[in-house]
Amino acid sequence: MNGTDNPTAGGGSMGGGTATGGTSVRFRCGHGAPAADARITLQRDCPLCVLLRETRRTRAQLIGKAAAGARVALAEETRIGAVYEWLCERGHSRFTATVREALTGPGCPKCLANAAAPAARFEGGVPFMKPGLRLGTSATEQRLRAALGERIRLPHRVNAVRISRTFYGKPEVWPDIIIPALRIAIEYDDPGRDGTAHVGLKEVSDREKDAALNEVGWEVIRVRAGGLAELGRHSVVCRSVTTAVVDRILDLLVEIRGSEAVARILIDTG
């Protein structure tokens, strides 16, 4: 590690329990200076724990991405700007990046270069089935899929779309609902029980995901519930999933791709 890797290094941000000026700081999450040494105890989580919560990752998952020599220090790290050495999930060379970049950035430089290669650009926008992909699905999202499935034909053999960049280190994204015939993805967003999902850095991530899909010719409809405001060009703001929400989604499909294209995937209920 270099000087910025050292969790006790000084600098413009807090890290390893040491604030600018040498004051020992401990956070509510337990990270920072040891309790016996702390001169200040802040009643909030450290910046790294906040980022982990917003990106729905655990510290154990983050540590698993790091090179072996960095894991002990990373277990107590508080700064999101600290630089560490990371392992590529695809077996490429180790690379250095900040904690923030490791959690939200493009990941391995070689993976990023591969995603920008001509062959990858040619595959951009192709929907496919990724075996073994496990994503948490809420009951409300399942109801939305079921309600849409009664009105339009939804494929069951696709769960990902290739993109021309990387997203969390992968050359693909995994929308909640995929309509390949229209090249439209539907996302259901709500803040969750703790009120932190799809806000803050997670909202930034959502925007990046939408931009990656737009680059390869896809449009995104976002159903925004639980008090979330509009996000992107095509949003349906609601309190819950209702027939009116499904009707509005169908209207947006027509606005985006035209009535003839949508008519080809409508289910005849007559």
C-alpha positions as CSV (number, residue, x, y, z in Angstrom):
1,M,0.0,0.0,0.0
2,N,1.0,3.6,-0.5
3,G,0.4,6.4,1.9
4,T,-3.3,6.8,0.9
5,D,-3.8,3.1,1.5
6,N,-2.9,3.4,5.2
7,P,-6.1,3.7,7.2
8,T,-4.3,5.8,9.8
9,A,-3.0,8.3,7.2
10,G,-3.9,11.9,7.5
11,G,-5.3,14.0,4.7
12,G,-8.4,15.9,3.9
13,S,-10.9,13.2,4.9
14,M,-11.4,11.1,8.0
15,G,-9.9,7.6,7.9
16,G,-9.1,4.9,10.4
17,G,-10.5,7.0,13.1
18,T,-8.2,9.9,12.5
19,A,-9.7,13.3,11.5
20,T,-7.9,16.2,10.0
21,G,-5.6,17.6,12.7
22,G,-5.0,14.3,14.5
23,T,-8.3,14.1,16.5
24,S,-9.2,10.5,17.2
25,V,-12.7,9.8,16.0
26,R,-15.0,6.8,16.5
27,F,-18.3,6.3,14.6
28,R,-21.5,4.8,15.7
29,C,-20.9,1.7,13.5
30,G,-17.9,0.9,15.7
31,H,-15.2,1.8,13.1
32,G,-12.6,4.4,13.7
33,A,-10.5,4.9,16.8
34,P,-10.7,2.3,19.6
35,A,-13.3,3.3,22.2
36,A,-10.6,3.9,24.8
37,D,-8.7,6.3,22.5
38,A,-11.5,8.2,20.9
39,R,-11.8,11.8,21.7
40,I,-14.9,12.2,19.6
41,T,-17.7,9.7,19.0
42,L,-20.0,10.6,16.2
43,Q,-23.6,9.4,16.3
44,R,-23.5,8.3,12.7
45,D,-22.0,5.5,10.6
46,C,-18.6,6.0,9.0
47,P,-18.6,7.1,5.3
48,L,-17.7,3.6,4.1
49,C,-20.6,1.9,6.0
50,V,-23.0,4.5,4.6
51,L,-21.8,3.7,1.0
52,L,-22.1,0.0,1.7
53,R,-25.6,0.4,2.8
54,E,-26.5,2.6,-0.2
55,T,-25.1,0.0,-2.6
56,R,-26.6,-2.9,-0.7
57,R,-23.3,-4.5,-0.1
58,T,-21.7,-5.9,3.1
59,R,-18.2,-5.2,4.3
60,A,-17.5,-8.9,4.0
61,Q,-18.4,-8.8,0.3
62,L,-16.1,-5.7,-0.1
63,I,-13.2,-7.4,1.7
64,G,-13.7,-10.5,-0.6
65,K,-13.0,-8.2,-3.6
66,A,-9.7,-6.9,-2.2
67,A,-6.2,-8.4,-2.6
68,A,-5.1,-10.5,0.4
69,G,-2.6,-7.9,1.7
70,A,-5.3,-5.2,1.9
71,R,-8.0,-7.1,3.7
72,V,-7.0,-6.5,7.3
73,A,-6.8,-2.7,6.9
74,L,-10.0,-2.7,4.8
75,A,-11.9,-4.4,7.7
76,E,-11.4,-1.2,9.7
77,E,-11.4,1.3,6.9
78,T,-13.8,4.3,7.2
79,R,-12.9,6.4,4.1
80,I,-14.4,5.9,0.7
81,G,-11.5,7.7,-1.0
82,A,-8.8,5.3,0.4
83,V,-6.9,3.4,-2.3
84,Y,-6.5,-0.3,-2.2
85,E,-5.5,-3.2,-4.5
86,W,-8.4,-5.3,-5.8
87,L,-8.9,-8.6,-7.6
88,C,-10.7,-8.9,-10.9
89,E,-13.6,-11.4,-10.8
90,R,-12.6,-12.6,-14.2
91,G,-9.0,-13.3,-13.3
92,H,-7.3,-10.3,-14.9
93,S,-4.3,-8.5,-13.2
94,R,-4.8,-6.8,-9.9
95,F,-5.7,-3.2,-10.1
96,T,-5.7,-0.2,-7.7
97,A,-8.8,1.9,-7.1
98,T,-10.5,3.8,-4.3
99,V,-13.2,2.1,-2.2
100,R,-15.8,4.2,-3.9
101,E,-14.6,3.1,-7.3
102,A,-14.5,-0.5,-6.3
103,L,-18.1,-0.3,-5.2
104,T,-19.6,1.9,-7.9
105,G,-17.0,2.3,-10.6
106,P,-16.1,0.4,-13.7
107,G,-13.9,-2.1,-11.9
108,C,-11.0,-3.8,-13.6
109,P,-9.4,-1.7,-16.4
110,K,-9.1,-4.7,-18.7
111,C,-12.8,-5.5,-18.3
112,L,-13.5,-1.9,-19.1
113,A,-11.4,-2.1,-22.2
114,N,-13.0,-5.3,-23.3
115,A,-16.5,-3.8,-22.9
116,A,-15.4,-0.9,-25.2
117,A,-13.9,-3.2,-27.8
118,P,-15.6,-3.4,-31.3
119,A,-17.0,-6.9,-30.7
120,A,-18.5,-5.8,-27.4
121,R,-20.1,-2.7,-29.1
122,F,-21.6,-5.0,-31.7
123,E,-23.2,-7.1,-28.9
124,G,-24.5,-4.1,-27.1
125,G,-28.2,-4.2,-26.6
126,V,-28.5,-8.0,-27.0
127,P,-30.8,-9.5,-24.3
128,F,-29.8,-12.9,-23.0
129,M,-30.2,-15.4,-20.2
130,K,-27.5,-15.4,-17.6
131,P,-27.5,-18.7,-15.7
132,G,-27.2,-18.5,-12.0
133,L,-28.1,-14.9,-11.7
134,R,-29.8,-14.2,-8.4
135,L,-31.4,-10.9,-7.7
136,G,-33.6,-10.0,-4.8
137,T,-37.2,-9.5,-6.0
138,S,-39.8,-7.8,-3.8
139,A,-43.4,-9.0,-3.6
140,T,-44.6,-5.7,-5.2
141,E,-42.2,-6.2,-8.1
142,Q,-43.6,-9.7,-8.6
143,R,-47.1,-8.2,-8.6
144,L,-46.1,-5.7,-11.2
145,R,-44.7,-8.4,-13.4
146,A,-47.8,-10.5,-13.0
147,A,-50.1,-7.6,-13.8
148,L,-48.1,-6.7,-16.9
149,G,-48.0,-10.4,-17.9
150,E,-51.8,-10.4,-18.1
151,R,-51.7,-7.6,-20.7
152,I,-48.5,-8.2,-22.8
153,R,-46.3,-11.1,-23.6
154,L,-43.2,-11.1,-21.4
155,P,-40.3,-13.5,-22.1
156,H,-39.2,-15.8,-19.4
157,R,-35.8,-16.7,-20.9
158,V,-34.0,-13.4,-20.6
159,N,-32.7,-11.7,-17.5
160,A,-29.9,-9.4,-18.7
161,V,-28.9,-7.0,-21.5
162,R,-25.4,-6.5,-22.8
163,I,-24.1,-2.9,-22.7
164,S,-21.1,-1.1,-24.3
165,R,-19.5,-0.2,-21.0
166,T,-19.2,-1.9,-17.6
167,F,-21.7,-1.6,-14.8
168,Y,-20.3,-2.7,-11.4
169,G,-17.5,-4.4,-13.3
170,K,-19.9,-6.3,-15.7
171,P,-20.6,-5.7,-19.4
172,E,-24.3,-6.1,-18.8
173,V,-27.2,-4.9,-16.7
174,W,-30.1,-6.8,-15.1
175,P,-33.4,-4.9,-15.4
176,D,-36.4,-5.9,-13.3
177,I,-38.5,-6.5,-16.4
178,I,-37.2,-6.9,-20.0
179,I,-39.3,-6.5,-23.2
180,P,-36.9,-7.5,-26.0
181,A,-39.5,-7.0,-28.7
182,L,-39.6,-3.3,-27.8
183,R,-36.1,-2.9,-26.4
184,I,-37.6,-1.4,-23.3
185,A,-36.7,-2.2,-19.7
186,I,-39.0,-1.6,-16.7
187,E,-37.6,-0.9,-13.3
188,Y,-39.6,-0.9,-10.0
189,D,-38.1,1.5,-7.4
190,D,-39.1,2.1,-3.8
191,P,-37.0,3.2,-0.8
192,G,-37.4,0.0,1.1
193,R,-38.0,-0.5,4.8
194,D,-35.0,1.5,5.8
195,G,-35.7,4.3,3.4
196,T,-32.2,4.2,1.7
197,A,-32.8,2.2,-1.5
198,H,-32.8,4.2,-4.7
199,V,-31.6,7.4,-3.0
200,G,-28.3,9.1,-2.8
201,L,-25.5,7.2,-4.5
202,K,-28.0,4.5,-5.4
203,E,-29.9,7.0,-7.5
204,V,-26.7,7.9,-9.2
205,S,-26.2,4.2,-10.0
206,D,-29.7,4.0,-11.4
207,R,-29.0,6.9,-13.7
208,E,-25.8,5.3,-14.9
209,K,-27.7,2.1,-15.6
210,D,-30.3,3.9,-17.6
211,A,-27.6,5.7,-19.6
212,A,-25.9,2.4,-20.3
213,L,-29.1,1.0,-21.7
214,N,-29.8,4.2,-23.7
215,E,-26.4,3.9,-25.3
216,V,-27.3,0.6,-26.8
217,G,-30.8,1.6,-28.1
218,W,-32.9,0.7,-25.1
219,E,-35.4,2.9,-23.2
220,V,-36.2,2.6,-19.5
221,I,-39.5,3.1,-17.7
222,R,-39.2,3.6,-14.0
223,V,-42.1,2.9,-11.6
224,R,-41.3,5.1,-8.6
225,A,-43.2,4.3,-5.4
226,G,-42.9,5.1,-1.7
227,G,-42.5,8.8,-2.2
228,L,-39.7,8.7,-4.8
229,A,-39.7,11.5,-7.3
230,E,-39.5,11.1,-11.1
231,L,-36.2,9.8,-12.5
232,G,-35.4,9.8,-16.2
233,R,-37.5,10.5,-19.2
234,H,-40.2,7.9,-18.5
235,S,-41.4,7.7,-14.9
236,V,-44.6,6.5,-13.3
237,V,-44.9,8.0,-9.8
238,C,-47.3,6.1,-7.6
239,R,-48.1,5.0,-4.1
240,S,-48.6,1.3,-5.0
241,V,-49.0,-0.9,-8.0
242,T,-52.5,-0.6,-9.4
243,T,-54.4,-1.1,-12.6
244,A,-53.9,2.6,-13.3
245,V,-50.1,2.1,-13.1
246,V,-50.2,-0.8,-15.5
247,D,-52.3,1.3,-17.9
248,R,-49.8,4.1,-17.7
249,I,-46.9,1.8,-18.5
250,L,-48.8,0.5,-21.6
251,D,-49.4,4.1,-22.6
252,L,-45.7,4.8,-22.3
253,L,-44.8,1.8,-24.4
254,V,-47.0,3.2,-27.2
255,E,-45.4,6.7,-26.8
256,I,-41.9,5.2,-27.0
257,R,-42.3,2.5,-29.7
258,G,-45.6,3.2,-31.4
259,S,-49.0,1.4,-31.3
260,E,-48.2,-1.1,-34.0
261,A,-45.1,-2.4,-32.2
262,V,-47.0,-2.7,-28.9
263,A,-50.0,-4.3,-30.6
264,R,-47.8,-7.2,-31.7
265,I,-47.1,-8.2,-28.0
266,L,-50.6,-7.5,-26.6
267,I,-52.5,-10.4,-25.1
268,D,-56.0,-10.8,-26.6
269,T,-58.3,-10.7,-23.6
270,G,-61.4,-10.5,-25.8
